[in-house]
Amino acid sequence: MANVTLEGTFRSVLLLQPRNNDRAALVAWFRQHDILGLAVREAGCLASELQVPLAPEGPIMVTAVWESAEAYAGWREHPVRATFSGDIERLTEPEAPPAVSGVYAIALTVEKP
């Protein structure tokens, strides 16, 4: 996104608490199913990152930049999401703890070409 300005775009933030703090399983699942890539290919997502806190516990954060708030809403309702909702429920706790200040390692990233 070196030549793209982010002004006028929209960022979404999703916090996911890995079940039993198994971050590796959740990151592997995102990678195996190319979840971030789906958002870029199937909706108005410009870029997305999955970030893992350096702290030993805490939620994984998924952020994305969208062309519009409507594009994000469209992704939330996209039929492809139904195909993996059972997996995400199996891999995460029902509620993620609140985000805290800290440093996150970027584990996955996808950008629109």
MOPAC internal coordinates of N, CA, C and O (Angstrom, degrees):
PM7 1SCF
backbone

  N    0.0000 0     0.00 0     0.00 0    0    0    0
  C    1.4471 1     0.00 0     0.00 0    1    0    0
  C    1.5193 1   110.55 1     0.00 0    2    1    0
  O    1.2310 1   120.23 1  -152.70 1    3    2    1
  N    1.2970 1   117.17 1    27.30 1    3    2    1
  C    1.4515 1   121.67 1  -176.40 1    5    3    2
  C    1.5249 1   112.31 1   -60.84 1    6    5    3
  O    1.2310 1   120.02 1   146.94 1    7    6    5
  N    1.3187 1   117.56 1   -33.06 1    7    6    5
  C    1.4555 1   120.86 1  -177.00 1    9    7    6
  C    1.5231 1   112.89 1  -101.72 1   10    9    7
  O    1.2310 1   119.93 1  -169.78 1   11   10    9
  N    1.3283 1   117.74 1    10.22 1   11   10    9
  C    1.4563 1   121.72 1  -176.89 1   13   11   10
  C    1.5193 1   108.96 1  -111.27 1   14   13   11
  O    1.2310 1   120.62 1   -47.96 1   15   14   13
  N    1.3228 1   116.42 1   132.04 1   15   14   13
  C    1.4521 1   119.40 1   173.63 1   17   15   14
  C    1.5226 1   108.49 1   -87.44 1   18   17   15
  O    1.2310 1   120.50 1   -37.56 1   19   18   17
  N    1.2958 1   116.65 1   142.44 1   19   18   17
  C    1.4559 1   120.84 1   179.35 1   21   19   18
  C    1.5214 1   112.14 1   -88.48 1   22   21   19
  O    1.2310 1   120.09 1   168.46 1   23   22   21
  N    1.3001 1   117.44 1   -11.54 1   23   22   21
  C    1.4609 1   119.92 1   178.75 1   25   23   22
  C    1.5192 1   109.17 1   -60.44 1   26   25   23
  O    1.2310 1   121.01 1   -46.55 1   27   26   25
  N    1.3207 1   115.67 1   133.45 1   27   26   25
  C    1.4552 1   120.89 1   179.85 1   29   27   26
  C    1.5186 1   113.59 1    87.60 1   30   29   27
  O    1.2310 1   119.75 1   177.84 1   31   30   29
  N    1.3375 1   118.08 1    -2.16 1   31   30   29
  C    1.4585 1   121.01 1   176.22 1   33   31   30
  C    1.5286 1   108.76 1   -99.15 1   34   33   31
  O    1.2310 1   120.64 1     1.97 1   35   34   33
  N    1.3133 1   116.39 1  -178.03 1   35   34   33
  C    1.4571 1   121.17 1  -175.66 1   37   35   34
  C    1.5218 1   109.12 1  -130.98 1   38   37   35
  O    1.2310 1   120.35 1   -39.24 1   39   38   37
  N    1.3337 1   116.93 1   140.76 1   39   38   37
  C    1.4645 1   121.55 1   179.78 1   41   39   38
  C    1.5221 1   109.21 1  -113.65 1   42   41   39
  O    1.2310 1   121.25 1   -46.66 1   43   42   41
  N    1.3266 1   115.21 1   133.34 1   43   42   41
  C    1.4657 1   120.68 1   172.47 1   45   43   42
  C    1.5226 1   108.34 1  -105.88 1   46   45   43
  O    1.2310 1   121.36 1   -29.02 1   47   46   45
  N    1.3258 1   115.01 1   150.98 1   47   46   45
  C    1.4626 1   121.96 1   178.42 1   49   47   46
  C    1.5246 1   107.38 1  -132.15 1   50   49   47
  O    1.2310 1   120.94 1   -53.49 1   51   50   49
  N    1.3252 1   115.80 1   126.51 1   51   50   49
  C    1.4611 1   122.29 1   178.53 1   53   51   50
  C    1.5229 1   107.64 1  -124.75 1   54   53   51
  O    1.2310 1   120.67 1   -52.06 1   55   54   53
  N    1.3228 1   116.32 1   127.94 1   55   54   53
  C    1.4655 1   121.59 1   176.99 1   57   55   54
  C    1.5189 1   108.68 1  -105.92 1   58   57   55
  O    1.2310 1   120.69 1   -51.34 1   59   58   57
  N    1.3220 1   116.28 1   128.66 1   59   58   57
  C    1.4625 1   122.42 1  -179.97 1   61   59   58
  C    1.5214 1   108.98 1  -127.24 1   62   61   59
  O    1.2310 1   120.66 1   -58.32 1   63   62   61
  N    1.3180 1   116.34 1   121.68 1   63   62   61
  C    1.4603 1   120.45 1   176.82 1   65   63   62
  C    1.5215 1   108.41 1   -92.78 1   66   65   63
  O    1.2310 1   119.73 1   -68.19 1   67   66   65
  N    1.3386 1   118.12 1   111.81 1   67   66   65
  C    1.4661 1   120.05 1   179.60 1   69   67   66
  C    1.5292 1   111.31 1   -60.81 1   70   69   67
  O    1.2310 1   120.83 1   -44.75 1   71   70   69
  N    1.3153 1   116.02 1   135.25 1   71   70   69
  C    1.4705 1   120.66 1   177.35 1   73   71   70
  C    1.5321 1   107.89 1   -62.58 1   74   73   71
  O    1.2310 1   120.73 1   -46.16 1   75   74   73
  N    1.3135 1   116.21 1   133.84 1   75   74   73
  C    1.4770 1   123.28 1  -177.87 1   77   75   74
  C    1.5320 1   111.67 1    56.97 1   78   77   75
  O    1.2310 1   120.28 1  -154.35 1   79   78   77
  N    1.3117 1   117.07 1    25.65 1   79   78   77
  C    1.4682 1   123.98 1   179.70 1   81   79   78
  C    1.5376 1   111.89 1    56.77 1   82   81   79
  O    1.2310 1   120.34 1  -152.00 1   83   82   81
  N    1.3363 1   116.95 1    28.00 1   83   82   81
  C    1.4664 1   121.82 1  -178.76 1   85   83   82
  C    1.5349 1   109.16 1   -85.44 1   86   85   83
  O    1.2310 1   121.39 1  -102.92 1   87   86   85
  N    1.3021 1   114.95 1    77.08 1   87   86   85
  C    1.4654 1   121.58 1  -178.69 1   89   87   86
  C    1.5247 1   111.40 1   -63.33 1   90   89   87
  O    1.2310 1   120.62 1   139.73 1   91   90   89
  N    1.3276 1   116.41 1   -40.27 1   91   90   89
  C    1.4645 1   120.23 1  -176.84 1   93   91   90
  C    1.5229 1   111.31 1   -59.51 1   94   93   91
  O    1.2310 1   120.01 1   139.90 1   95   94   93
  N    1.3302 1   117.58 1   -40.10 1   95   94   93
  C    1.4691 1   120.55 1  -179.70 1   97   95   94
  C    1.5220 1   110.49 1   -65.61 1   98   97   95
  O    1.2310 1   120.14 1   139.12 1   99   98   97
  N    1.3203 1   117.34 1   -40.88 1   99   98   97
  C    1.4606 1   120.42 1  -178.99 1  101   99   98
  C    1.5317 1   111.10 1   -68.52 1  102  101   99
  O    1.2310 1   120.39 1   136.30 1  103  102  101
  N    1.3256 1   116.87 1   -43.70 1  103  102  101
  C    1.4716 1   120.48 1   177.91 1  105  103  102
  C    1.5323 1   109.67 1   -63.04 1  106  105  103
  O    1.2310 1   120.09 1   136.87 1  107  106  105
  N    1.3269 1   117.42 1   -43.13 1  107  106  105
  C    1.4669 1   121.01 1   179.61 1  109  107  106
  C    1.5216 1   111.08 1   -61.79 1  110  109  107
  O    1.2310 1   120.28 1   140.41 1  111  110  109
  N    1.3339 1   117.08 1   -39.59 1  111  110  109
  C    1.4576 1   120.98 1   179.19 1  113  111  110
  C    1.5277 1   110.42 1   -64.73 1  114  113  111
  O    1.2310 1   119.85 1   134.46 1  115  114  113
  N    1.3324 1   117.89 1   -45.54 1  115  114  113
  C    1.4682 1   121.26 1   177.19 1  117  115  114
  C    1.5263 1   110.17 1   -57.99 1  118  117  115
  O    1.2310 1   120.51 1   137.70 1  119  118  117
  N    1.3286 1   116.63 1   -42.30 1  119  118  117
  C    1.4674 1   121.27 1  -179.17 1  121  119  118
  C    1.5336 1   110.57 1   -68.27 1  122  121  119
  O    1.2310 1   120.04 1   131.58 1  123  122  121
  N    1.3158 1   117.54 1   -48.42 1  123  122  121
  C    1.4586 1   122.19 1  -176.92 1  125  123  122
  C    1.5302 1   111.73 1   -59.31 1  126  125  123
  O    1.2310 1   120.30 1   139.90 1  127  126  125
  N    1.3191 1   117.04 1   -40.10 1  127  126  125
  C    1.4667 1   121.38 1  -176.45 1  129  127  126
  C    1.5267 1   112.98 1   -96.41 1  130  129  127
  O    1.2310 1   120.39 1  -177.85 1  131  130  129
  N    1.3273 1   116.87 1     2.15 1  131  130  129
  C    1.4646 1   122.60 1   178.04 1  133  131  130
  C    1.5265 1   111.94 1    49.37 1  134  133  131
  O    1.2310 1   120.97 1  -131.69 1  135  134  133
  N    1.3227 1   115.76 1    48.31 1  135  134  133
  C    1.4608 1   121.42 1  -175.76 1  137  135  134
  C    1.5245 1   111.35 1   -61.28 1  138  137  135
  O    1.2310 1   120.17 1   135.82 1  139  138  137
  N    1.3284 1   117.28 1   -44.18 1  139  138  137
  C    1.4643 1   119.08 1   179.96 1  141  139  138
  C    1.5204 1   110.61 1   -65.32 1  142  141  139
  O    1.2310 1   120.26 1   139.96 1  143  142  141
  N    1.3179 1   117.10 1   -40.04 1  143  142  141
  C    1.4596 1   121.15 1   177.93 1  145  143  142
  C    1.5085 1   112.50 1   -62.37 1  146  145  143
  O    1.2310 1   120.24 1   143.02 1  147  146  145
  N    1.3322 1   117.15 1   -36.98 1  147  146  145
  C    1.4631 1   120.60 1   177.05 1  149  147  146
  C    1.5236 1   110.99 1   -60.18 1  150  149  147
  O    1.2310 1   120.70 1   136.14 1  151  150  149
  N    1.3270 1   116.27 1   -43.86 1  151  150  149
  C    1.4676 1   119.96 1   179.83 1  153  151  150
  C    1.5242 1   110.73 1   -61.46 1  154  153  151
  O    1.2310 1   120.56 1   141.41 1  155  154  153
  N    1.3233 1   116.53 1   -38.59 1  155  154  153
  C    1.4703 1   120.58 1   179.62 1  157  155  154
  C    1.5281 1   110.47 1   -70.57 1  158  157  155
  O    1.2310 1   120.28 1   137.55 1  159  158  157
  N    1.3165 1   117.08 1   -42.45 1  159  158  157
  C    1.4707 1   120.16 1  -177.06 1  161  159  158
  C    1.5302 1   113.46 1   -78.19 1  162  161  159
  O    1.2310 1   120.17 1   144.89 1  163  162  161
  N    1.3362 1   117.28 1   -35.11 1  163  162  161
  C    1.4604 1   121.15 1  -170.24 1  165  163  162
  C    1.5221 1   114.51 1   -99.17 1  166  165  163
  O    1.2310 1   119.97 1   167.22 1  167  166  165
  N    1.3120 1   117.67 1   -12.78 1  167  166  165
  C    1.4698 1   120.25 1  -176.14 1  169  167  166
  C    1.5230 1   108.29 1  -139.43 1  170  169  167
  O    1.2310 1   120.09 1     5.48 1  171  170  169
  N    1.2824 1   117.43 1  -174.52 1  171  170  169
  C    1.4592 1   121.81 1  -178.43 1  173  171  170
  C    1.5106 1   113.53 1   -85.98 1  174  173  171
  O    1.2310 1   120.52 1  -140.54 1  175  174  173
  N    1.3241 1   116.60 1    39.46 1  175  174  173
  C    1.4651 1   121.23 1   179.15 1  177  175  174
  C    1.5260 1   108.92 1   -85.01 1  178  177  175
  O    1.2310 1   120.81 1   -49.07 1  179  178  177
  N    1.3204 1   116.06 1   130.93 1  179  178  177
  C    1.4629 1   121.37 1   179.12 1  181  179  178
  C    1.5284 1   111.92 1   -91.51 1  182  181  179
  O    1.2310 1   120.63 1   146.10 1  183  182  181
  N    1.3312 1   116.39 1   -33.90 1  183  182  181
  C    1.4699 1   121.38 1  -179.24 1  185  183  182
  C    1.5206 1   108.30 1  -165.01 1  186  185  183
  O    1.2310 1   121.30 1   -26.37 1  187  186  185
  N    1.3292 1   115.11 1   153.63 1  187  186  185
  C    1.4556 1   119.78 1   179.08 1  189  187  186
  C    1.5210 1   109.44 1  -149.76 1  190  189  187
  O    1.2310 1   121.25 1   -30.31 1  191  190  189
  N    1.3292 1   115.22 1   149.69 1  191  190  189
  C    1.4638 1   121.79 1   178.61 1  193  191  190
  C    1.5220 1   109.85 1  -137.19 1  194  193  191
  O    1.2310 1   121.00 1   -36.75 1  195  194  193
  N    1.3166 1   115.69 1   143.25 1  195  194  193
  C    1.4497 1   122.46 1   169.91 1  197  195  194
  C    1.5172 1   105.95 1  -108.74 1  198  197  195
  O    1.2310 1   120.63 1   -54.93 1  199  198  197
  N    1.3272 1   116.39 1   125.07 1  199  198  197
  C    1.4632 1   121.41 1  -172.61 1  201  199  198
  C    1.5200 1   110.71 1  -124.42 1  202  201  199
  O    1.2310 1   121.19 1   -44.58 1  203  202  201
  N    1.3261 1   115.32 1   135.42 1  203  202  201
  C    1.4582 1   122.44 1  -177.32 1  205  203  202
  C    1.5290 1   108.24 1  -112.75 1  206  205  203
  O    1.2310 1   119.94 1   -52.71 1  207  206  205
  N    1.3359 1   117.72 1   127.29 1  207  206  205
  C    1.4661 1   118.56 1  -179.84 1  209  207  206
  C    1.5248 1   111.48 1   -65.71 1  210  209  207
  O    1.2310 1   120.84 1   -34.39 1  211  210  209
  N    1.3284 1   116.00 1   145.61 1  211  210  209
  C    1.4667 1   120.09 1   175.62 1  213  211  210
  C    1.5243 1   111.18 1   -72.02 1  214  213  211
  O    1.2310 1   120.31 1   155.55 1  215  214  213
  N    1.3357 1   117.01 1   -24.45 1  215  214  213
  C    1.4617 1   121.17 1   176.21 1  217  215  214
  C    1.5299 1   108.74 1   -61.64 1  218  217  215
  O    1.2310 1   119.88 1   -29.82 1  219  218  217
  N    1.3321 1   117.83 1   150.18 1  219  218  217
  C    1.4621 1   120.04 1  -174.88 1  221  219  218
  C    1.5302 1   114.67 1   -65.31 1  222  221  219
  O    1.2310 1   119.87 1   159.56 1  223  222  221
  N    1.3011 1   117.86 1   -20.44 1  223  222  221
  C    1.4579 1   121.27 1   178.72 1  225  223  222
  C    1.5191 1   108.84 1  -136.45 1  226  225  223
  O    1.2310 1   121.35 1   -16.45 1  227  226  225
  N    1.3079 1   115.03 1   163.55 1  227  226  225
  C    1.4575 1   120.41 1   178.33 1  229  227  226
  C    1.5158 1   110.66 1   127.98 1  230  229  227
  O    1.2310 1   121.09 1   -15.58 1  231  230  229
  N    1.3256 1   115.51 1   164.42 1  231  230  229
  C    1.4579 1   119.22 1  -174.53 1  233  231  230
  C    1.5215 1   113.36 1   -74.93 1  234  233  231
  O    1.2310 1   122.00 1   -29.07 1  235  234  233
  N    1.3205 1   113.77 1   150.93 1  235  234  233
  C    1.4586 1   121.24 1   168.04 1  237  235  234
  C    1.5215 1   106.63 1   -77.01 1  238  237  235
  O    1.2310 1   120.48 1   -37.02 1  239  238  237
  N    1.3183 1   116.69 1   142.98 1  239  238  237
  C    1.4550 1   121.30 1  -179.55 1  241  239  238
  C    1.5306 1   108.85 1  -114.87 1  242  241  239
  O    1.2310 1   121.24 1   -51.22 1  243  242  241
  N    1.3271 1   115.23 1   128.78 1  243  242  241
  C    1.4619 1   121.46 1   174.97 1  245  243  242
  C    1.5208 1   106.53 1  -112.84 1  246  245  243
  O    1.2310 1   120.82 1   -59.20 1  247  246  245
  N    1.3296 1   116.03 1   120.80 1  247  246  245
  C    1.4607 1   120.03 1   177.97 1  249  247  246
  C    1.5174 1   108.45 1  -118.18 1  250  249  247
  O    1.2310 1   121.19 1   -27.47 1  251  250  249
  N    1.3216 1   115.34 1   152.53 1  251  250  249
  C    1.4557 1   120.06 1   178.16 1  253  251  250
  C    1.5257 1   108.56 1  -147.91 1  254  253  251
  O    1.2310 1   121.37 1   -29.00 1  255  254  253
  N    1.3185 1   114.99 1   151.00 1  255  254  253
  C    1.4654 1   122.04 1   175.21 1  257  255  254
  C    1.5237 1   106.33 1  -109.33 1  258  257  255
  O    1.2310 1   121.11 1   -49.43 1  259  258  257
  N    1.3197 1   115.49 1   130.57 1  259  258  257
  C    1.4654 1   122.72 1  -174.00 1  261  259  258
  C    1.5166 1   111.02 1  -119.57 1  262  261  259
  O    1.2310 1   121.11 1   -30.36 1  263  262  261
  N    1.3190 1   115.48 1   149.64 1  263  262  261
  C    1.4674 1   121.40 1   176.26 1  265  263  262
  C    1.5255 1   111.11 1   -61.89 1  266  265  263
  O    1.2310 1   120.76 1   145.33 1  267  266  265
  N    1.3381 1   116.16 1   -34.67 1  267  266  265
  C    1.4662 1   120.79 1  -177.95 1  269  267  266
  C    1.5211 1   109.17 1  -157.18 1  270  269  267
  O    1.2310 1   120.90 1   -15.87 1  271  270  269
  N    1.3142 1   115.88 1   164.13 1  271  270  269
  C    1.4577 1   120.13 1   174.66 1  273  271  270
  C    1.5268 1   109.93 1   -64.16 1  274  273  271
  O    1.2310 1   120.49 1   147.56 1  275  274  273
  N    1.3225 1   116.67 1   -32.44 1  275  274  273
  C    1.4638 1   121.46 1   177.99 1  277  275  274
  C    1.5279 1   111.45 1   -66.08 1  278  277  275
  O    1.2310 1   120.48 1   144.29 1  279  278  277
  N    1.3403 1   116.68 1   -35.71 1  279  278  277
  C    1.4670 1   120.18 1   177.90 1  281  279  278
  C    1.5255 1   109.98 1   -62.87 1  282  281  279
  O    1.2310 1   120.33 1   137.80 1  283  282  281
  N    1.3325 1   116.98 1   -42.20 1  283  282  281
  C    1.4542 1   120.07 1   178.20 1  285  283  282
  C    1.5319 1   110.37 1   -65.53 1  286  285  283
  O    1.2310 1   120.24 1   136.81 1  287  286  285
  N    1.3092 1   117.15 1   -43.19 1  287  286  285
  C    1.4665 1   120.38 1   177.98 1  289  287  286
  C    1.5276 1   110.24 1   -60.27 1  290  289  287
  O    1.2310 1   120.22 1   141.21 1  291  290  289
  N    1.3250 1   117.19 1   -38.79 1  291  290  289
  C    1.4573 1   121.12 1   177.16 1  293  291  290
  C    1.5149 1   112.17 1   -62.85 1  294  293  291
  O    1.2310 1   120.39 1   140.12 1  295  294  293
  N    1.3259 1   116.87 1   -39.88 1  295  294  293
  C    1.4615 1   121.18 1   177.32 1  297  295  294
  C    1.5247 1   110.45 1   -64.17 1  298  297  295
  O    1.2310 1   120.35 1   139.19 1  299  298  297
  N    1.3235 1   116.95 1   -40.81 1  299  298  297
  C    1.4698 1   120.83 1  -179.79 1  301  299  298
  C    1.5296 1   111.68 1   -60.92 1  302  301  299
  O    1.2310 1   120.81 1   151.39 1  303  302  301
  N    1.3339 1   116.06 1   -28.61 1  303  302  301
  C    1.4622 1   121.09 1  -179.12 1  305  303  302
  C    1.5351 1   113.02 1  -102.43 1  306  305  303
  O    1.2310 1   119.82 1  -178.10 1  307  306  305
  N    1.3199 1   117.94 1     1.90 1  307  306  305
  C    1.4637 1   121.62 1  -174.82 1  309  307  306
  C    1.5321 1   110.42 1   -64.19 1  310  309  307
  O    1.2310 1   119.67 1   -45.22 1  311  310  309
  N    1.3507 1   118.23 1   134.78 1  311  310  309
  C    1.4688 1   121.23 1  -177.70 1  313  311  310
  C    1.5300 1   114.64 1   -59.05 1  314  313  311
  O    1.2310 1   119.43 1   151.70 1  315  314  313
  N    1.3240 1   118.68 1   -28.30 1  315  314  313
  C    1.4648 1   120.24 1  -179.00 1  317  315  314
  C    1.5258 1   111.36 1   -63.18 1  318  317  315
  O    1.2310 1   120.13 1   152.99 1  319  318  317
  N    1.3183 1   117.36 1   -27.01 1  319  318  317
  C    1.4691 1   120.30 1  -179.99 1  321  319  318
  C    1.5288 1   111.78 1   -63.72 1  322  321  319
  O    1.2310 1   120.37 1   148.58 1  323  322  321
  N    1.3194 1   116.91 1   -31.42 1  323  322  321
  C    1.4685 1   120.14 1   179.98 1  325  323  322
  C    1.5281 1   111.39 1   -64.65 1  326  325  323
  O    1.2310 1   120.11 1   154.29 1  327  326  325
  N    1.3182 1   117.40 1   -25.71 1  327  326  325
  C    1.4642 1   120.30 1  -177.66 1  329  327  326
  C    1.5233 1   112.38 1   -71.95 1  330  329  327
  O    1.2310 1   119.81 1   160.29 1  331  330  329
  N    1.3253 1   117.97 1   -19.71 1  331  330  329
  C    1.4641 1   118.93 1  -179.55 1  333  331  330
  C    1.5210 1   114.26 1  -121.60 1  334  333  331
  O    1.2310 1   119.44 1  -170.86 1  335  334  333
  N    1.3233 1   118.68 1     9.14 1  335  334  333
  C    1.4633 1   120.13 1  -178.01 1  337  335  334
  C    1.5222 1   112.05 1   -65.28 1  338  337  335
  O    1.2310 1   119.23 1   144.56 1  339  338  337
  N    1.3384 1   119.08 1   -35.44 1  339  338  337
  C    1.4659 1   120.49 1   178.06 1  341  339  338
  C    1.5130 1   112.44 1   -65.11 1  342  341  339
  O    1.2310 1   120.35 1   141.01 1  343  342  341
  N    1.3341 1   116.93 1   -38.99 1  343  342  341
  C    1.4669 1   120.71 1   178.20 1  345  343  342
  C    1.5184 1   111.11 1   -63.89 1  346  345  343
  O    1.2310 1   120.63 1   134.89 1  347  346  345
  N    1.3224 1   116.41 1   -45.11 1  347  346  345
  C    1.4677 1   119.55 1  -177.00 1  349  347  346
  C    1.5334 1   109.97 1   -64.98 1  350  349  347
  O    1.2310 1   120.30 1   144.27 1  351  350  349
  N    1.3206 1   117.02 1   -35.73 1  351  350  349
  C    1.4665 1   120.00 1   177.47 1  353  351  350
  C    1.5256 1   110.65 1   -67.40 1  354  353  351
  O    1.2310 1   119.93 1   144.72 1  355  354  353
  N    1.3306 1   117.74 1   -35.28 1  355  354  353
  C    1.4611 1   122.05 1   178.71 1  357  355  354
  C    1.5265 1   112.12 1   -69.87 1  358  357  355
  O    1.2310 1   120.34 1   147.40 1  359  358  357
  N    1.3309 1   116.96 1   -32.60 1  359  358  357
  C    1.4626 1   122.07 1  -174.63 1  361  359  358
  C    1.5272 1   114.37 1   -91.95 1  362  361  359
  O    1.2310 1   120.06 1   168.11 1  363  362  361
  N    1.3288 1   117.50 1   -11.89 1  363  362  361
  C    1.4645 1   120.17 1  -175.80 1  365  363  362
  C    1.5211 1   111.52 1  -128.09 1  366  365  363
  O    1.2310 1   121.72 1   -22.87 1  367  366  365
  N    1.3215 1   114.31 1   157.13 1  367  366  365
  C    1.4604 1   120.93 1   172.87 1  369  367  366
  C    1.5314 1   108.34 1   -74.60 1  370  369  367
  O    1.2310 1   119.76 1   -26.26 1  371  370  369
  N    1.3301 1   118.06 1   153.74 1  371  370  369
  C    1.4674 1   119.80 1  -178.80 1  373  371  370
  C    1.5306 1   113.18 1   -60.51 1  374  373  371
  O    1.2310 1   120.13 1   146.64 1  375  374  373
  N    1.3166 1   117.35 1   -33.36 1  375  374  373
  C    1.4651 1   121.19 1  -178.67 1  377  375  374
  C    1.5282 1   109.08 1  -126.65 1  378  377  375
  O    1.2310 1   120.75 1   -47.27 1  379  378  377
  N    1.3117 1   116.17 1   132.73 1  379  378  377
  C    1.4676 1   120.62 1   175.02 1  381  379  378
  C    1.5191 1   108.46 1   -91.94 1  382  381  379
  O    1.2310 1   120.19 1   -36.44 1  383  382  381
  N    1.3249 1   117.24 1   143.56 1  383  382  381
  C    1.4616 1   118.94 1   174.91 1  385  383  382
  C    1.5246 1   109.24 1   -66.25 1  386  385  383
  O    1.2310 1   120.31 1   -18.37 1  387  386  385
  N    1.3155 1   117.00 1   161.63 1  387  386  385
  C    1.4662 1   118.99 1  -179.89 1  389  387  386
  C    1.5263 1   111.50 1   -63.45 1  390  389  387
  O    1.2310 1   121.20 1   -28.48 1  391  390  389
  N    1.3030 1   115.30 1   151.52 1  391  390  389
  C    1.4666 1   120.84 1   176.88 1  393  391  390
  C    1.5211 1   108.90 1   -67.31 1  394  393  391
  O    1.2310 1   121.61 1   -35.55 1  395  394  393
  N    1.3018 1   114.53 1   144.45 1  395  394  393
  C    1.4609 1   120.53 1   176.92 1  397  395  394
  C    1.5236 1   107.87 1  -126.61 1  398  397  395
  O    1.2310 1   121.47 1   -20.15 1  399  398  397
  N    1.2923 1   114.80 1   159.85 1  399  398  397
  C    1.4619 1   118.80 1   175.96 1  401  399  398
  C    1.5174 1   108.86 1   -63.13 1  402  401  399
  O    1.2310 1   120.81 1   -34.14 1  403  402  401
  N    1.2977 1   116.06 1   145.86 1  403  402  401
  C    1.4498 1   119.29 1   179.50 1  405  403  402
  C    1.5090 1   110.68 1   167.80 1  406  405  403
  O    1.2310 1   121.68 1     3.32 1  407  406  405
  N    1.3094 1   114.38 1  -176.68 1  407  406  405
  C    1.4564 1   121.30 1   179.03 1  409  407  406
  C    1.5243 1   107.40 1  -108.59 1  410  409  407
  O    1.2310 1   121.54 1   -45.05 1  411  410  409
  N    1.3230 1   114.65 1   134.95 1  411  410  409
  C    1.4616 1   121.39 1  -179.10 1  413  411  410
  C    1.5218 1   109.38 1  -119.66 1  414  413  411
  O    1.2310 1   120.47 1   -42.49 1  415  414  413
  N    1.3193 1   116.71 1   137.51 1  415  414  413
  C    1.4628 1   122.10 1   173.23 1  417  415  414
  C    1.5278 1   108.09 1   -85.80 1  418  417  415
  O    1.2310 1   120.22 1   -46.30 1  419  418  417
  N    1.3072 1   117.18 1   133.70 1  419  418  417
  C    1.4649 1   120.53 1   177.93 1  421  419  418
  C    1.5281 1   107.25 1   -82.18 1  422  421  419
  O    1.2310 1   120.84 1   -68.39 1  423  422  421
  N    1.3303 1   116.00 1   111.61 1  423  422  421
  C    1.4588 1   121.86 1  -176.00 1  425  423  422
  C    1.5158 1   112.16 1   -90.22 1  426  425  423
  O    1.2310 1   119.83 1   146.08 1  427  426  425
  N    1.3263 1   117.94 1   -33.92 1  427  426  425
  C    1.4573 1   123.49 1   179.67 1  429  427  426
  C    1.5076 1   108.79 1  -142.02 1  430  429  427
  O    1.2310 1   120.22 1   -32.80 1  431  430  429
  N    1.3121 1   117.19 1   147.20 1  431  430  429
  C    1.4638 1   121.45 1   174.87 1  433  431  430
  C    1.5266 1   109.38 1  -149.57 1  434  433  431
  O    1.2310 1   121.05 1   -37.49 1  435  434  433
  N    1.3135 1   115.60 1   142.51 1  435  434  433
  C    1.4562 1   122.75 1   177.38 1  437  435  434
  C    1.5215 1   107.35 1  -139.01 1  438  437  435
  O    1.2310 1   120.49 1   -43.68 1  439  438  437
  N    1.3249 1   116.66 1   136.32 1  439  438  437
  C    1.4557 1   121.41 1   177.20 1  441  439  438
  C    1.5215 1   109.84 1  -130.11 1  442  441  439
  O    1.2310 1   121.34 1   -30.88 1  443  442  441
  N    1.3156 1   115.05 1   149.12 1  443  442  441
  C    1.4530 1   120.08 1   175.03 1  445  443  442
  C    1.5286 1   107.96 1   -68.04 1  446  445  443
  O    1.2310 1   120.35 1   -46.64 1  447  446  445
  N    1.3307 1   116.94 1   133.36 1  447  446  445
  C    1.4804 1   118.24 1  -179.11 1  449  447  446
  C    1.5260 1   112.60 1   -64.91 1  450  449  447
  O    1.2310 1   120.10 1   180.00 1  451  450  449

